[in-house]
Amino acid sequence: MEGFKMPDPYEVSRTLALHLKEGNSIHFQKAIKLLFKTVENLFLGKLNGVEDIFYELNLQGFPDLKHLYIANNNDIKYIFNSMNLLLLQDVFPKLESLHLYELEKLETICSSDLPDASFRNLKLVKIKMCHQLQNVFSLSMVRLLTKLETIEVSDCNALKEIVDKHRQGNSEIEVGDYEVDKVEFPELRHLTLQGLFQLTGFYTNDMLLFTEMVEVPNLENLVLSSIKISQIWGDIHTSPAPNFQSLIKLNVKNCDNLKYLLSISMAEFLVNLKNLRVSTCEGMEELIAQEDSANITKANKNLI
């Protein structure tokens, strides 16, 4: 399967790669479906009509699965869709990495609420060329992702936001015309967003990537390329200070709607920033927006 590396053949693991020929149905392959209960590394290609991975392949929730790779599939719409179930099992309780590549009809990863043990060990999510996907996570899924370290999303033509703000939880806060929950990714270290021309925000759709509603206290590496947002961070004078003190590397490329990279007040919070790269942002007029001339020198020293 293009774009994915098979596990080390000397590593002790249970691995299954499945790509069906035209006319074959997984529903008639009972022996193969039994393997889904114990598989640790699963590579899926063409499955001939399968739309829901959880519901159609293993209702036990893939209890031992650690790494899931799905590529070059034109039928899959959901990784998990609870609308198909009356009683929920834990969903992917041991899953550590999720790779989704060129899934033309994928609409959502998870549609609604999940049992607490679901996705609890997920550390890495990589998504590329899934052109029907409009968001990556539901609010109910975010609360489970306490170990997530890496998010990479690229070349998804319809993607509007990373977290779907419309799925409500219990603690609601008014922001503009919406009531939304605050979201936190406590262990997120690496975030890459590139080739997302419909993206309007990480969590809100106001062309501002990060608002005070997003908490990523341990983010170290941020890569933004070919996205149309007009600001990365909001004005911290009118909202709580952002929690980006751990940021070490910032790489921004081909973001033509950005007029500036960050404000002086925001620069003062990036105390650990060591590597800054900005290239081919045609609309950018200045790196640091001048809020108060008295702070310009101090802010620039922080970036050096």
Secondary structure, 3 states (H helix, E strand, C coil): CCCCCCCCCCCCCCEEEECCCCCCCHHHCHHHHHHCCCCCEEEECCCCCCCEHHHHHCCCCCCCCCEEEEEEECCCCEEECHHHCCCCCCCCCCCCEEEEEEECCCCEEECCCCCCCCCCCCCEEEEECCCCCCCCEEHHHHCCCCCCCEEEEECCCCCCECEECCCCCCCCEEECCEEECCEECCCCCEEEEEEECCCCECCCCCCEEECCCEECCCCCEEEEEEECCCEEECCCCCCCCCCCCCCCEEEEECCCCCCEEEEHHHHCCCCCCCEEEEECCCCCCEEEECCCHHHHHHHHHHHC
